[in-house]
């Protein structure tokens, strides 16, 4: 599950396609589109994790702190490709 979260967090910054598969009209995606993809990936991974948890046994109710921690972890996972895409020096 952690590996899936890492891949989902890095996917918006790793390529120039919408959700990794659909080509867009522009050669470079905007940061807002990448953030929208990041939010969608967070919810997709969260829903998949919830489904897996409910299939294995009882799904436990989560409080706001759980979502704050998982969102922070998801953003931390996204940093390597974010740094590569926006913080590297280009010649």
C-alpha positions as CSV (number, residue, x, y, z in Angstrom):
1,X,0.0,0.0,0.0
2,X,2.9,2.4,0.8
3,X,4.5,1.6,-2.6
4,X,1.1,2.4,-4.3
5,X,0.9,5.7,-2.4
6,X,4.5,6.5,-3.5
7,X,3.7,5.8,-7.2
8,X,0.4,7.7,-7.0
9,X,2.0,10.7,-5.4
10,X,4.8,10.9,-8.0
11,X,2.7,10.2,-11.1
12,X,1.4,13.8,-11.6
13,X,5.0,15.2,-11.7
14,X,6.7,12.4,-13.6
15,X,5.0,12.9,-17.0
16,X,3.2,15.4,-19.2
17,X,0.0,13.3,-19.6
18,X,-3.3,13.7,-17.7
19,X,-3.4,10.9,-15.0
20,X,-0.4,9.3,-16.8
21,X,-2.4,8.1,-19.8
22,X,-4.4,10.9,-21.5
23,X,-2.5,13.3,-23.7
24,X,-3.2,17.0,-23.2
25,X,-3.1,19.8,-25.8
26,X,-0.2,21.6,-24.2
27,X,3.4,20.4,-24.2
28,X,3.8,21.2,-20.4
29,X,1.2,20.7,-17.7
30,X,0.5,23.6,-15.4
31,X,1.1,23.3,-11.7
32,X,-2.6,23.6,-11.0
33,X,-3.4,20.6,-13.2
34,X,-0.6,18.6,-11.4
35,X,-2.0,19.6,-8.0
36,X,-5.5,18.5,-9.1
37,X,-4.1,15.2,-10.2
38,X,-2.3,14.9,-6.9
39,X,-5.5,15.4,-4.9
40,X,-7.3,12.9,-7.1
41,X,-4.6,10.3,-6.6
42,X,-4.7,10.8,-2.8
43,X,-8.4,10.1,-2.8
44,X,-8.0,7.1,-5.2
45,X,-5.3,5.5,-3.1
46,X,-7.3,6.2,0.1
47,X,-10.5,4.6,-1.3
48,X,-8.4,1.6,-2.5
49,X,-6.9,1.3,1.0
50,X,-10.3,1.5,2.6
51,X,-11.6,-1.3,0.3
52,X,-8.7,-3.5,1.0
53,X,-9.1,-2.9,4.8
54,X,-12.8,-3.7,4.7
55,X,-12.1,-6.9,2.7
56,X,-9.6,-8.1,5.3
57,X,-11.8,-7.5,8.3
58,X,-13.5,-4.7,10.1
59,X,-12.9,-1.2,8.7
60,X,-12.1,1.1,11.5
61,X,-13.5,4.7,11.7
62,X,-10.9,7.4,11.1
63,X,-10.7,10.8,12.7
64,X,-9.3,14.0,11.2
65,X,-5.8,13.3,12.5
66,X,-5.6,10.2,10.3
67,X,-6.3,12.2,7.2
68,X,-4.0,15.0,8.2
69,X,-1.1,12.6,8.6
70,X,-1.8,10.6,5.4
71,X,-2.1,13.8,3.4
72,X,1.2,15.0,4.8
73,X,2.8,11.7,4.0
74,X,1.4,11.8,0.5
75,X,2.9,15.3,-0.1
76,X,6.2,14.0,1.3
77,X,6.1,11.1,-1.2
78,X,5.6,13.6,-4.0
79,X,8.7,15.6,-3.3
80,X,11.3,13.7,-5.4
81,X,9.5,14.2,-8.7
82,X,8.3,17.7,-7.7
83,X,11.9,18.7,-7.0
84,X,13.1,17.1,-10.3
85,X,10.3,18.9,-12.2
86,X,10.5,22.4,-10.7
87,X,13.7,22.8,-8.6
88,X,16.4,21.5,-10.8
89,X,18.6,23.9,-12.7
90,X,18.1,24.0,-16.4
91,X,20.6,25.1,-18.9
